[in-house]
Amino acid sequence: MDLAFPHNHNITVHWQPASEVTLPDAQLHHWLLDTGSLTERLQSCCEQFSLTRLGQGSCPLYASEQRWLPPQAGHHWQVREVILHGDGQPWVFARSVLPQTLIDRELANLGGEPLGKRLFNDNRFIRSDFELCRVPASAFTFDDTPPRSWLWGRRSRFHLNDDYIIVAEIFLAGSPAYQPR
């Protein structure tokens, strides 16, 4: 299991507006485009939910992240990467780009708490539309789950006043997003 931070910084992800992506089935569509709290949805699918924080700190942003953030002179960013587990199985890899200003205020002492818990319990955060991607499953192997060729991911941007957060989530091979109902 590769738990390095930042995880696989060499991967290139091509994000597309969700309206331009054809998804293979209704189950995956519902998981990728659900605007509710992913944390709460995952918790409803398991007996024990947990979060492993791979790391949080200053590191280079992906080019697609830089393009999706407003140009703000002197803005300092941190990257936070976590894995969300259901019943001990890694289900979602999440990478968030957070402005230092929010870390110092609204997101202080986040620690091992899911970011979604803060975002969805504070109605001042406004969420953008989703962008979707497919990535090679080999780039996100955290256990011995039978490999898939491709994994699906989504990202959205939250803003509070002049501060923006990017939250990207890759649904790992064992995720309920790929399981038949």
C-alpha positions in Angstrom: 0.0 0.0 0.0 1.5 3.3 -1.1 0.7 6.0 1.4 3.1 8.7 0.3 2.1 12.3 0.4 1.5 13.8 -2.0 0.2 10.7 -3.7 1.4 10.0 -7.3 2.1 13.6 -8.2 3.0 12.5 -11.7 -0.5 11.5 -12.9 -2.2 13.6 -15.5 -5.9 14.0 -15.0 -8.2 15.4 -17.8 -11.2 16.9 -16.1 -14.4 17.6 -18.1 -17.7 19.2 -17.3 -20.1 16.5 -16.2 -22.5 17.5 -18.9 -20.0 16.4 -21.5 -19.3 12.9 -20.1 -21.3 9.8 -20.8 -21.3 7.5 -17.8 -21.5 3.7 -18.3 -24.4 3.1 -15.8 -27.0 4.7 -13.6 -25.4 3.5 -10.4 -22.1 5.3 -11.2 -24.0 8.3 -12.4 -25.8 8.6 -9.1 -22.6 8.4 -7.1 -20.6 10.9 -9.2 -23.3 13.5 -9.5 -24.9 13.3 -6.0 -24.7 16.8 -4.5 -25.1 15.6 -0.9 -22.3 14.8 1.5 -20.2 11.9 0.1 -19.0 11.2 3.7 -22.6 10.7 4.9 -23.4 8.5 1.9 -20.4 6.3 2.5 -21.2 6.1 6.2 -24.7 4.7 5.3 -23.0 1.9 3.3 -20.9 0.4 6.0 -20.8 -0.5 9.7 -17.5 1.4 10.3 -16.4 4.5 8.5 -12.8 5.8 8.9 -10.5 8.3 7.4 -6.7 8.0 6.8 -5.0 11.3 6.4 -2.1 10.8 4.0 -0.9 14.3 4.6 -1.6 18.0 4.5 0.8 20.8 3.7 2.4 23.0 1.0 3.2 21.2 -2.2 3.0 21.9 -5.9 -0.5 22.2 -7.3 -1.5 20.3 -10.5 -1.8 22.6 -13.6 -5.5 21.9 -13.7 -5.9 23.0 -10.1 -4.0 26.2 -10.8 -6.2 27.0 -13.8 -9.4 26.3 -11.7 -8.4 28.7 -8.9 -8.9 32.4 -9.2 -5.6 34.3 -9.6 -5.1 35.8 -6.1 -1.8 37.5 -5.5 -0.1 36.3 -2.4 -2.6 33.5 -1.8 -1.0 30.5 0.0 -2.4 27.0 -0.6 -2.2 23.7 1.2 -3.0 20.3 -0.2 -4.8 17.7 1.9 -5.0 14.1 0.8 -7.1 11.4 2.6 -8.5 8.0 2.0 -12.1 7.3 3.1 -12.6 3.7 4.2 -15.8 1.6 4.7 -15.4 -1.4 6.9 -11.6 -1.2 6.5 -11.7 -1.1 2.7 -10.3 2.0 0.9 -13.3 3.4 -1.0 -12.3 7.0 -2.0 -9.1 8.9 -2.4 -9.7 12.6 -1.9 -7.4 15.5 -2.7 -8.4 19.0 -1.5 -6.7 22.3 -2.3 -7.3 24.7 0.6 -6.4 28.4 1.1 -4.3 29.1 4.1 -6.9 31.8 5.1 -9.6 29.2 5.6 -7.3 26.8 7.4 -6.5 29.6 9.8 -10.3 30.3 10.4 -13.2 28.0 9.4 -11.1 24.9 8.9 -8.8 25.3 11.9 -8.1 22.0 13.8 -9.5 19.9 10.9 -7.1 17.0 11.8 -8.6 13.6 11.0 -12.1 15.0 10.6 -13.6 14.6 7.1 -13.6 18.0 5.3 -17.1 17.3 4.0 -18.4 17.4 7.5 -17.3 21.0 7.8 -18.4 22.0 4.3 -21.9 20.5 4.5 -22.6 21.8 8.0 -21.9 25.4 7.0 -24.3 26.7 4.5 -22.1 29.7 3.7 -20.0 27.4 1.4 -21.4 27.4 -2.2 -20.6 24.4 -4.4 -19.9 24.6 -8.2 -21.0 22.1 -10.8 -19.0 18.8 -11.0 -16.2 18.0 -13.4 -15.5 14.3 -14.0 -12.5 12.2 -15.0 -11.3 8.7 -15.7 -7.9 7.7 -14.4 -5.8 4.5 -14.7 -6.6 2.3 -11.7 -2.9 1.5 -11.4 -2.3 5.0 -10.1 -4.6 4.5 -7.1 -3.8 1.1 -5.6 -4.2 1.2 -1.9 -5.0 -2.5 -1.2 -5.4 -5.9 -2.8 -8.9 -5.2 -4.3 -9.1 -6.8 -7.7 -7.9 -4.1 -10.2 -10.1 -2.3 -12.6 -8.7 -0.8 -15.7 -10.1 2.7 -15.0 -11.4 4.6 -12.0 -13.9 7.4 -12.1 -13.5 10.7 -10.2 -15.2 14.0 -9.6 -14.3 17.4 -8.4 -16.0 20.5 -7.4 -15.1 23.9 -6.1 -16.5 25.4 -3.0 -16.3 29.1 -2.2 -16.9 31.2 0.8 -16.6 35.0 0.0 -13.3 35.3 -1.8 -11.9 31.9 -0.7 -12.0 28.8 -2.9 -11.5 25.1 -2.1 -11.1 22.4 -4.7 -12.3 18.9 -3.6 -11.4 16.0 -5.9 -12.6 12.5 -5.2 -11.4 9.3 -7.0 -13.7 6.3 -6.4 -11.3 3.4 -5.7 -11.9 -0.1 -7.1 -13.7 -1.4 -3.9 -16.0 1.6 -3.7 -19.8 1.0 -3.6 -20.0 3.3 -6.6 -19.1 0.3 -8.8 -21.2 -2.3 -6.9 -24.6 -3.4 -8.2 -27.5 -2.4 -6.0 
